[in-house]
Amino acid sequence: MDQVQSPTISFDDFMKVDVRVGRITAAEPFPQARKPAYKLTIDFGPEIGTKRSSAQITVNHAMEKLVGSLVLAVVNFPPRQIGPFMSEVLTLGVPDANGDVMLIRPDKNVPVGGRLY
């Protein structure tokens, strides 16, 4: 991972990135992905609705344990075609000691749709 510090941005720039909490309602294998990944369906509440995401989280997260868990995702990036799948949101994670993705999650139950601030 590149550890170079990013350039300074304004608070207004930060506020342009819409990060919301959502609840995973479905997780499926994604064998067509170039790197191992799951296809996630995430409920962000009535304002945003249900969105889909491709997430390379197979090393640290068992697919069968994902449904019902809360995650954070960027909901205002344009959709991105990943193979035969359209990923609508960017599910957020950080690298573990080996560089594999660990999901960023609230540590308590919070309402879906809440915005990061």
N, CA and C atoms as a LAMMPS dump frame, in Angstrom:
ITEM: TIMESTEP
0
ITEM: NUMBER OF ATOMS
351
ITEM: BOX BOUNDS ff ff ff
-5.0000000000000000e+02 5.0000000000000000e+02
-5.0000000000000000e+02 5.0000000000000000e+02
-5.0000000000000000e+02 5.0000000000000000e+02
ITEM: ATOMS id mol type element x y z
1 1 1 N 0.828 -1.19 0
2 1 2 C 0 0 0
3 1 3 C 0.867 1.247 0
4 2 1 N 0.426 2.245 -0.739
5 2 2 C 1.128 3.517 -0.805
6 2 3 C 0.814 4.316 0.451
7 3 1 N 1.825 4.67 1.204
8 3 2 C 1.643 5.382 2.466
9 3 3 C 1.921 6.874 2.346
10 4 1 N 1.964 7.418 1.129
11 4 2 C 2.204 8.832 0.919
12 4 3 C 0.969 9.606 1.379
13 5 1 N 1.204 10.681 2.14
14 5 2 C 0.082 11.475 2.618
15 5 3 C -0.599 12.185 1.458
16 6 1 N -1.912 12.189 1.465
17 6 2 C -2.696 12.857 0.419
18 6 3 C -2.613 14.361 0.586
19 7 1 N -2.887 15.093 -0.484
20 7 2 C -2.883 16.552 -0.37
21 7 3 C -4.001 17.031 0.55
22 8 1 N -3.805 18.178 1.153
23 8 2 C -4.816 18.774 2.025
24 8 3 C -6.033 19.18 1.198
25 9 1 N -7.223 18.906 1.745
26 9 2 C -8.472 19.323 1.101
27 9 3 C -9.247 20.192 2.083
28 10 1 N -10.245 20.886 1.575
29 10 2 C -11.089 21.713 2.436
30 10 3 C -12.204 20.855 3.041
31 11 1 N -12.833 21.371 4.085
32 11 2 C -13.972 20.688 4.684
33 11 3 C -15.095 20.551 3.653
34 12 1 N -15.259 21.558 2.799
35 12 2 C -16.283 21.483 1.75
36 12 3 C -16.015 20.318 0.799
37 13 1 N -14.724 20.07 0.493
38 13 2 C -14.375 18.916 -0.344
39 13 3 C -14.783 17.621 0.345
40 14 1 N -14.482 17.508 1.637
41 14 2 C -14.855 16.315 2.403
42 14 3 C -16.366 16.101 2.374
43 15 1 N -17.122 17.167 2.529
44 15 2 C -18.583 17.054 2.58
45 15 3 C -19.192 16.616 1.247
46 16 1 N -18.432 16.704 0.164
47 16 2 C -18.924 16.227 -1.131
48 16 3 C -18.999 14.704 -1.177
49 17 1 N -18.204 14.035 -0.339
50 17 2 C -18.202 12.572 -0.312
51 17 3 C -19.303 12.128 0.658
52 18 1 N -20.312 11.465 0.134
53 18 2 C -21.47 11.047 0.92
54 18 3 C -21.269 9.609 1.401
55 19 1 N -20.82 9.472 2.655
56 19 2 C -20.585 8.157 3.262
57 19 3 C -21.76 7.857 4.179
58 20 1 N -22.415 6.734 3.941
59 20 2 C -23.609 6.34 4.707
60 20 3 C -23.432 4.943 5.286
61 21 1 N -24.207 4.685 6.326
62 21 2 C -24.246 3.345 6.91
63 21 3 C -25.398 2.581 6.264
64 22 1 N -25.121 1.321 5.942
65 22 2 C -26.142 0.456 5.363
66 22 3 C -26.058 -0.934 5.966
67 23 1 N -27.142 -1.693 5.804
68 23 2 C -27.189 -3.067 6.309
69 23 3 C -27.164 -4.028 5.128
70 24 1 N -26.229 -4.971 5.166
71 24 2 C -26.128 -5.972 4.093
72 24 3 C -27.344 -6.893 4.173
73 25 1 N -28.087 -6.978 3.064
74 25 2 C -29.268 -7.84 3.013
75 25 3 C -29.027 -9.11 2.211
76 26 1 N -27.961 -9.115 1.402
77 26 2 C -27.609 -10.311 0.631
78 26 3 C -26.13 -10.257 0.285
79 27 1 N -25.502 -11.425 0.27
80 27 2 C -24.105 -11.565 -0.137
81 27 3 C -24.007 -12.804 -1.007
82 28 1 N -23.398 -12.638 -2.179
83 28 2 C -23.283 -13.732 -3.149
84 28 3 C -21.843 -13.854 -3.629
85 29 1 N -21.451 -15.038 -4.063
86 29 2 C -20.132 -15.166 -4.676
87 29 3 C -20.07 -14.345 -5.958
88 30 1 N -18.869 -13.937 -6.332
89 30 2 C -18.668 -13.195 -7.579
90 30 3 C -17.502 -13.836 -8.318
91 31 1 N -17.72 -15.039 -8.873
92 31 2 C -16.624 -15.777 -9.507
93 31 3 C -16.038 -15.095 -10.738
94 32 1 N -16.779 -14.186 -11.382
95 32 2 C -16.276 -13.52 -12.587
96 32 3 C -15.303 -12.382 -12.269
97 33 1 N -15.209 -11.967 -11.015
98 33 2 C -14.307 -10.87 -10.64
99 33 3 C -12.853 -11.298 -10.832
100 34 1 N -12.005 -10.354 -11.231
101 34 2 C -10.577 -10.654 -11.42
102 34 3 C -9.904 -11.024 -10.103
103 35 1 N -10.243 -10.304 -9.031
104 35 2 C -9.746 -10.628 -7.69
105 35 3 C -10.924 -11.163 -6.9
106 36 1 N -10.702 -12.105 -5.976
107 36 2 C -11.827 -12.67 -5.218
108 36 3 C -12.691 -11.582 -4.577
109 37 1 N -14.005 -11.691 -4.792
110 37 2 C -14.934 -10.674 -4.306
111 37 3 C -16.304 -11.28 -4.061
112 38 1 N -17.123 -10.522 -3.34
113 38 2 C -18.533 -10.851 -3.148
114 38 3 C -19.374 -9.764 -3.804
115 39 1 N -20.589 -10.13 -4.212
116 39 2 C -21.595 -9.164 -4.635
117 39 3 C -22.486 -8.921 -3.416
118 40 1 N -22.553 -7.672 -2.98
119 40 2 C -23.346 -7.325 -1.806
120 40 3 C -24.564 -6.517 -2.213
121 41 1 N -25.683 -6.763 -1.538
122 41 2 C -26.864 -5.917 -1.635
123 41 3 C -26.985 -5.235 -0.282
124 42 1 N -27.055 -3.895 -0.288
125 42 2 C -27.006 -3.121 0.946
126 42 3 C -28.2 -2.17 1.007
127 43 1 N -28.915 -2.194 2.141
128 43 2 C -30.06 -1.318 2.372
129 43 3 C -29.582 -0.063 3.095
130 44 1 N -29.763 1.104 2.453
131 44 2 C -29.377 2.387 3.041
132 44 3 C -30.585 3.178 3.535
133 45 1 N -31.734 2.542 3.684
134 45 2 C -32.921 3.226 4.184
135 45 3 C -33.72 3.879 3.074
136 46 1 N -34.853 4.512 3.444
137 46 2 C -35.789 5.025 2.433
138 46 3 C -35.244 6.152 1.567
139 47 1 N -34.342 6.971 2.065
140 47 2 C -33.834 8.105 1.277
141 47 3 C -32.984 7.64 0.095
142 48 1 N -32.155 6.627 0.298
143 48 2 C -31.223 6.157 -0.732
144 48 3 C -31.673 4.839 -1.337
145 49 1 N -32.258 3.986 -0.523
146 49 2 C -32.75 2.705 -1.004
147 49 3 C -31.698 1.614 -0.95
148 50 1 N -31.934 0.566 -1.713
149 50 2 C -31.041 -0.593 -1.764
150 50 3 C -30.086 -0.428 -2.936
151 51 1 N -28.805 -0.659 -2.678
152 51 2 C -27.77 -0.538 -3.704
153 51 3 C -26.915 -1.795 -3.701
154 52 1 N -26.185 -1.998 -4.802
155 52 2 C -25.314 -3.174 -4.936
156 52 3 C -23.852 -2.742 -4.966
157 53 1 N -22.987 -3.633 -4.487
158 53 2 C -21.562 -3.327 -4.432
159 53 3 C -20.747 -4.601 -4.627
160 54 1 N -19.648 -4.472 -5.346
161 54 2 C -18.661 -5.537 -5.415
162 54 3 C -17.607 -5.224 -4.371
163 55 1 N -17.286 -6.205 -3.52
164 55 2 C -16.338 -5.952 -2.435
165 55 3 C -15.311 -7.071 -2.347
166 56 1 N -14.028 -6.697 -2.373
167 56 2 C -12.921 -7.656 -2.284
168 56 3 C -12.594 -7.915 -0.811
169 57 1 N -13.503 -8.591 -0.137
170 57 2 C -13.402 -8.793 1.316
171 57 3 C -13.385 -10.269 1.695
172 58 1 N -13.061 -11.138 0.745
173 58 2 C -13.196 -12.58 0.957
174 58 3 C -12.211 -13.154 1.964
175 59 1 N -11.067 -12.521 2.177
176 59 2 C -10.068 -13.066 3.101
177 59 3 C -10.513 -12.927 4.55
178 60 1 N -11.036 -11.763 4.92
179 60 2 C -11.369 -11.481 6.316
180 60 3 C -12.846 -11.612 6.675
181 61 1 N -13.7 -11.845 5.68
182 61 2 C -15.14 -11.871 5.949
183 61 3 C -15.79 -13.067 5.261
184 62 1 N -16.399 -13.935 6.06
185 62 2 C -17.118 -15.089 5.521
186 62 3 C -18.452 -14.617 4.95
187 63 1 N -18.74 -15.003 3.72
188 63 2 C -19.946 -14.557 3.039
189 63 3 C -21.206 -14.812 3.871
190 64 1 N -21.293 -15.992 4.48
191 64 2 C -22.508 -16.354 5.222
192 64 3 C -22.696 -15.542 6.506
193 65 1 N -21.668 -14.829 6.956
194 65 2 C -21.799 -14.014 8.172
195 65 3 C -22.042 -12.539 7.873
196 66 1 N -22.069 -12.16 6.609
197 66 2 C -22.22 -10.752 6.249
198 66 3 C -23.655 -10.246 6.334
199 67 1 N -24.635 -11.09 5.991
200 67 2 C -26.025 -10.647 5.968
201 67 3 C -26.44 -10.192 7.369
202 68 1 N -27.001 -8.993 7.414
203 68 2 C -27.443 -8.405 8.677
204 68 3 C -26.43 -7.458 9.29
205 69 1 N -25.201 -7.455 8.787
206 69 2 C -24.188 -6.579 9.377
207 69 3 C -24.219 -5.191 8.744
208 70 1 N -23.778 -4.209 9.527
209 70 2 C -23.707 -2.83 9.077
210 70 3 C -22.349 -2.557 8.436
211 71 1 N -22.336 -1.716 7.406
212 71 2 C -21.107 -1.31 6.727
213 71 3 C -21.208 0.172 6.389
214 72 1 N -20.073 0.768 6.056
215 72 2 C -20.04 2.139 5.552
216 72 3 C -19.706 2.101 4.07
217 73 1 N -20.337 2.985 3.305
218 73 2 C -20.101 3.024 1.869
219 73 3 C -20.271 4.438 1.337
220 74 1 N -19.52 4.751 0.281
221 74 2 C -19.705 6 -0.453
222 74 3 C -20.868 5.762 -1.408
223 75 1 N -21.913 6.596 -1.284
224 75 2 C -23.122 6.373 -2.079
225 75 3 C -23.278 7.357 -3.235
226 76 1 N -22.339 8.297 -3.39
227 76 2 C -22.509 9.278 -4.471
228 76 3 C -21.403 9.247 -5.517
229 77 1 N -20.713 8.114 -5.655
230 77 2 C -19.841 7.911 -6.806
231 77 3 C -20.699 7.392 -7.949
232 78 1 N -20.29 7.608 -9.209
233 78 2 C -21.052 7.018 -10.305
234 78 3 C -20.925 5.494 -10.284
235 79 1 N -21.951 4.78 -10.754
236 79 2 C -21.858 3.317 -10.813
237 79 3 C -20.653 2.9 -11.651
238 80 1 N -20.102 1.723 -11.311
239 80 2 C -18.911 1.227 -11.996
240 80 3 C -19.154 -0.209 -12.448
241 81 1 N -18.902 -0.442 -13.729
242 81 2 C -19.065 -1.782 -14.29
243 81 3 C -17.869 -2.631 -13.899
244 82 1 N -18.113 -3.748 -13.223
245 82 2 C -17.058 -4.684 -12.842
246 82 3 C -17.44 -6.03 -13.445
247 83 1 N -16.824 -6.347 -14.578
248 83 2 C -17.222 -7.553 -15.306
249 83 3 C -18.689 -7.44 -15.676
250 84 1 N -19.486 -8.488 -15.384
251 84 2 C -20.901 -8.459 -15.736
252 84 3 C -21.771 -7.758 -14.687
253 85 1 N -21.154 -7.151 -13.672
254 85 2 C -21.871 -6.609 -12.512
255 85 3 C -21.715 -5.094 -12.446
256 86 1 N -22.809 -4.386 -12.143
257 86 2 C -22.757 -2.935 -11.959
258 86 3 C -22.705 -2.642 -10.464
259 87 1 N -21.561 -2.118 -10.002
260 87 2 C -21.377 -1.76 -8.6
261 87 3 C -21.826 -0.313 -8.427
262 88 1 N -22.804 -0.096 -7.538
263 88 2 C -23.425 1.22 -7.396
264 88 3 C -22.849 2.048 -6.256
265 89 1 N -22.227 1.405 -5.282
266 89 2 C -21.632 2.102 -4.142
267 89 3 C -20.261 1.505 -3.852
268 90 1 N -19.406 2.288 -3.175
269 90 2 C -18.081 1.816 -2.784
270 90 3 C -18.117 1.461 -1.304
271 91 1 N -18.108 0.176 -1.005
272 91 2 C -18.07 -0.292 0.38
273 91 3 C -16.669 -0.047 0.915
274 92 1 N -16.569 0.555 2.099
275 92 2 C -15.288 1.011 2.629
276 92 3 C -14.62 -0.002 3.544
277 93 1 N -13.307 -0.06 3.442
278 93 2 C -12.505 -0.934 4.284
279 93 3 C -11.114 -0.369 4.44
280 94 1 N -10.353 -0.995 5.293
281 94 2 C -8.949 -0.633 5.497
282 94 3 C -8.124 -1.909 5.426
283 95 1 N -6.821 -1.788 5.082
284 95 2 C -6 -2.986 4.988
285 95 3 C -5.609 -3.525 6.362
286 96 1 N -5.6 -4.867 6.488
287 96 2 C -5.051 -5.484 7.693
288 96 3 C -3.534 -5.556 7.526
289 97 1 N -2.852 -6.231 8.434
290 97 2 C -1.386 -6.316 8.402
291 97 3 C -0.864 -6.959 7.117
292 98 1 N -1.691 -7.778 6.451
293 98 2 C -1.288 -8.443 5.209
294 98 3 C -1.772 -7.703 3.958
295 99 1 N -2.469 -6.587 4.151
296 99 2 C -2.984 -5.834 3.011
297 99 3 C -4.355 -6.283 2.542
298 100 1 N -4.985 -7.214 3.273
299 100 2 C -6.328 -7.675 2.916
300 100 3 C -7.378 -6.771 3.561
301 101 1 N -8.506 -6.597 2.881
302 101 2 C -9.514 -5.628 3.308
303 101 3 C -10.302 -6.093 4.534
304 102 1 N -10.393 -5.171 5.501
305 102 2 C -11.281 -5.307 6.66
306 102 3 C -12.355 -4.23 6.504
307 103 1 N -13.608 -4.627 6.582
308 103 2 C -14.696 -3.657 6.464
309 103 3 C -14.657 -2.649 7.61
310 104 1 N -15.056 -1.426 7.303
311 104 2 C -15.263 -0.41 8.338
312 104 3 C -16.73 -0.506 8.74
313 105 1 N -16.966 -0.713 10.052
314 105 2 C -18.333 -0.902 10.526
315 105 3 C -18.564 -0.154 11.838
316 106 1 N -19.787 0.324 12.047
317 106 2 C -20.106 0.87 13.37
318 106 3 C -19.995 -0.247 14.409
319 107 1 N -19.567 0.089 15.616
320 107 2 C -19.444 -0.962 16.637
321 107 3 C -20.725 -1.127 17.462
322 108 1 N -21.741 -0.326 17.162
323 108 2 C -23.064 -0.488 17.782
324 108 3 C -24.112 -0.403 16.68
325 109 1 N -25.3 -0.875 16.993
326 109 2 C -26.393 -0.818 16.03
327 109 3 C -26.837 0.635 15.869
328 110 1 N -26.811 1.142 14.65
329 110 2 C -27.235 2.5 14.341
330 110 3 C -28.231 2.442 13.177
331 111 1 N -29.074 3.476 13.024
332 111 2 C -30.046 3.455 11.93
333 111 3 C -29.358 3.489 10.562
334 112 1 N -29.882 2.697 9.61
335 112 2 C -29.343 2.718 8.262
336 112 3 C -29.64 4.079 7.633
337 113 1 N -28.754 4.495 6.741
338 113 2 C -28.907 5.771 6.058
339 113 3 C -28.182 6.916 6.734
340 114 1 N -27.685 6.701 7.966
341 114 2 C -26.978 7.77 8.663
342 114 3 C -25.722 8.168 7.921
343 115 1 N -25.478 9.48 7.883
344 115 2 C -24.314 10.002 7.158
345 115 3 C -23.11 10.182 8.098
346 116 1 N -21.953 9.812 7.6
347 116 2 C -20.703 10.016 8.333
348 116 3 C -20.438 11.509 8.456
349 117 1 N -20.041 11.916 9.664
350 117 2 C -19.606 13.296 9.883
351 117 3 C -18.6 13.364 10.985
